[in-house]
Amino acid sequence: GAGSVANTPEAGDVEYLAPVTIGGQTVNMDFDSGSSDLWVFNTQLSLNTLSGHMAYNPAQSSTFQLLPGSTFSISYGDGSGAAGNVGTDTVNIGGATVTGQAIELATDVSTSFVTDTQSTGLIGLAFSKLNTVKPVQQKTFFDNALATLPEPVFTADLRHNAAGTYEFGAIDSTKFSGPLAWTPVNTTSGFWQFTSQAFAVGGGAPSTSVPGGQAIADTGTTLMLADQSVVDGYYSQVQGAVNNATVGGVTFPCSATLPDLQIDVGGTMATVRGDDINFAPVDQTGTTCFGGLQATTVQPQIYGDIFFKSNFVAFNGGNNSLGVAPH
Ligand SMILES: C[C@H](Cc1ccc(C(C)(C)C)cc1)[C@H](NN)c1nnnn1Cc1ccc2c(c1)OCO2
């Protein structure tokens, strides 16, 4: 059946956590449409590492089974990572249930995950070809659930500093306005990748030549990482915007009025509200603010939570497409 859970932004909308029940144990996890491993903090880790975290205890689950000899090791684009061994268990997300789901049990996690005490791990929702388990690659929760969901979809409804929803198996049309604009997804990269070749600032004339012209929909990335041409074009319209090497990106006066950004999603222009591009102050006085839109020098572009706060997104694993609508 379908499943629906509330998600909650951590302070500053850094990441969005939602409850996942594994072998009867409910833990909060970071739903990540930009990776494909489900890994958890668990009782194999040292008490130091576990300090402050919830942890999954396989010994307490009557349905846990070890996958002997299986290991995982994942590193993320921000330099963080985790590694460990693997078993299977029953996973229930708001009623959507999968038996025999690969549960990757970290025995080593990077510092940034240790300090992020509200998160018990990541649940990857990109395509299973990116899963890191060896010797036999494992499937994502969504892949395993596809056959039993009423509709082969999951949806992301992320909000600024407010509860939202992750839903599996149904599209709740009360969560967005107007029709969903559907675009085909290129699954070759293993990401939910689509064409994004144009942008406009504050309703101005669109530019239609973004180099590379590809982007991925990534709920596991905090910001929106776009081509330099998009970043330059946008912040040229923001008084006082500077590339601030000290803080590692574009900043502007917190008092600045930020224009909306229109960005191409498979031929339809989606809007990212200017307010959502004012991400956070970088100083105690709240004078200088850090942009939610930053540059990436690698392709594809990564449309993270900043994009999702203005747009409801449906991920269709039946025909490999993305549906986008303002919310
Ligand atoms: C980074 C996340 C994965 C993650 C999420 C949360 C965390 C912390 C809890 C510790 C805060 C670390 C890692 C992303 N997921 N698809 C990802 N995984 N692989 N690439 N990306 C996207 C990317 C790539 C590069 C970048 C970036 C993002 O932010 C800064 O530089």
The ligand as an SDF file (V2000), in Angstrom:
LIG
                    3D

 31 34  0  0  0  0  0  0  0  0999 V2000
   26.1230   15.6160   -0.0080 C   0  0  0  0  0  0  0  0  0  0  0  0
   24.8370   14.8960   -0.0060 C   0  0  0  0  0  0  0  0  0  0  0  0
   24.8810   13.6440    0.8970 C   0  0  0  0  0  0  0  0  0  0  0  0
   25.0620   14.1150    2.3380 C   0  0  0  0  0  0  0  0  0  0  0  0
   23.9450   14.5370    3.0840 C   0  0  0  0  0  0  0  0  0  0  0  0
   24.0970   14.9740    4.3870 C   0  0  0  0  0  0  0  0  0  0  0  0
   25.3570   15.0130    4.9720 C   0  0  0  0  0  0  0  0  0  0  0  0
   25.5220   15.5460    6.3750 C   0  0  0  0  0  0  0  0  0  0  0  0
   24.4570   15.0010    7.2800 C   0  0  0  0  0  0  0  0  0  0  0  0
   26.8650   15.1430    6.9420 C   0  0  0  0  0  0  0  0  0  0  0  0
   25.4470   17.0710    6.3300 C   0  0  0  0  0  0  0  0  0  0  0  0
   26.4560   14.6150    4.2300 C   0  0  0  0  0  0  0  0  0  0  0  0
   26.3210   14.1680    2.9190 C   0  0  0  0  0  0  0  0  0  0  0  0
   24.3870   14.5640   -1.4180 C   0  0  0  0  0  0  0  0  0  0  0  0
   23.3330   13.5680   -1.4310 N   0  0  0  0  0  0  0  0  0  0  0  0
   22.8170   13.2680   -2.6860 N   0  0  0  0  0  0  0  0  0  0  0  0
   25.5180   14.0970   -2.3060 C   0  0  0  0  0  0  0  0  0  0  0  0
   26.0970   12.9030   -2.2840 N   0  0  0  0  0  0  0  0  0  0  0  0
   27.0100   12.9170   -3.2850 N   0  0  0  0  0  0  0  0  0  0  0  0
   26.9720   14.0900   -3.9130 N   0  0  0  0  0  0  0  0  0  0  0  0
   26.0290   14.8130   -3.3160 N   0  0  0  0  0  0  0  0  0  0  0  0
   25.6650   16.1660   -3.7810 C   0  0  0  0  0  0  0  0  0  0  0  0
   26.7260   17.1380   -3.3890 C   0  0  0  0  0  0  0  0  0  0  0  0
   27.9430   17.1460   -4.0430 C   0  0  0  0  0  0  0  0  0  0  0  0
   28.9320   18.0730   -3.6370 C   0  0  0  0  0  0  0  0  0  0  0  0
   28.6670   18.9320   -2.6000 C   0  0  0  0  0  0  0  0  0  0  0  0
   27.4500   18.8770   -1.9290 C   0  0  0  0  0  0  0  0  0  0  0  0
   26.4650   17.9870   -2.3130 C   0  0  0  0  0  0  0  0  0  0  0  0
   27.4500   19.8060   -0.9210 O   0  0  0  0  0  0  0  0  0  0  0  0
   28.7280   20.4420   -0.9430 C   0  0  0  0  0  0  0  0  0  0  0  0
   29.4560   19.8810   -2.0250 O   0  0  0  0  0  0  0  0  0  0  0  0
  1  2  1  0
  2  3  1  0
  2 14  1  0
  3  4  1  0
  4  5  1  0
  4 13  2  0
  5  6  2  0
  6  7  1  0
  7  8  1  0
  7 12  2  0
  8  9  1  0
  8 10  1  0
  8 11  1  0
 12 13  1  0
 14 15  1  0
 14 17  1  0
 15 16  1  0
 17 18  2  0
 17 21  1  0
 18 19  1  0
 19 20  2  0
 20 21  1  0
 21 22  1  0
 22 23  1  0
 23 24  1  0
 23 28  2  0
 24 25  2  0
 25 26  1  0
 26 27  2  0
 26 31  1  0
 27 28  1  0
 27 29  1  0
 29 30  1  0
 30 31  1  0
M  END
$$$$
